[in-house]
Amino acid sequence: MLKYNDTQYLSPKELAWRLNRHPNYVYLMKKAGFPMPGYRSTVEDALDWLEQNPDWRRQLDRQRASHRN
């Protein structure tokens, strides 16, 4: 049986599964500035980024609203 490792590089789909989110959540994180070089990242990096950017969704929504006007 494989044990998952928080430092293993994962695709957006795998990362979403580990975060218990839809893959679109990870793609929105990337759009909001989450670094995913080569479309790979670790759970640890994702959790650190989410902790440092608690209101990233609101900021992304504001950016969308400002582009519509």
GUDREN-331831 format. One record per residue (C-alpha): x, y, z negated; residue in three letters. Coordinates in steps of 0.1 Angstrom, whole numbers, plus 5000, padded with zeros to 4 digits. Each point is the difference from the previous one (the first is absolute). Layout:
BEGIN
XYZALA;...
//
This chain:
BEGIN
500050005000MET;501350345009LEU;500250274974LYS;499550355012TYR;502650264993ASN;499450374995ASP;503250085020THR;499149795030GLN;499450205032TYR;496449975011LEU;497950105031SER;497150244994PRO;497549705000LYS;502149814974GLU;500550314979LEU;496350075001ALA;499249654988TRP;502550034971ARG;498450344991LEU;496549855003ASN;499150265026ARG;499050015036HIS;502850035026PRO;498650345010ASN;500950124964TYR;503749935007VAL;499850175034TYR;498550314984LEU;502750004974MET;502650005028LYS;498150295017LYS;500250194967ALA;503749964998GLY;500749654986PHE;503349895016PRO;499849675018MET;503149975023PRO;499449725024GLY;496449974987TYR;501449824969ARG;500050094964SER;500049844965THR;497249994974VAL;502450174976GLU;500550295025ASP;496350035006ALA;499150014963LEU;502750264994ASP;498850215028TRP;496349984988LEU;501150094965GLU;501950315013GLN;497250105024ASN;496749944980PRO;497950245021ASP;501349895034TRP;496549935013ARG;498750344992ARG;503050165017GLN;499549795030LEU;496350105001ASP;500950374997ARG;502449965030GLN;497349845021ARG;497550284991ALA;502550275008SER;500749845035HIS;496350005008ARG;499650374995ASN;
//
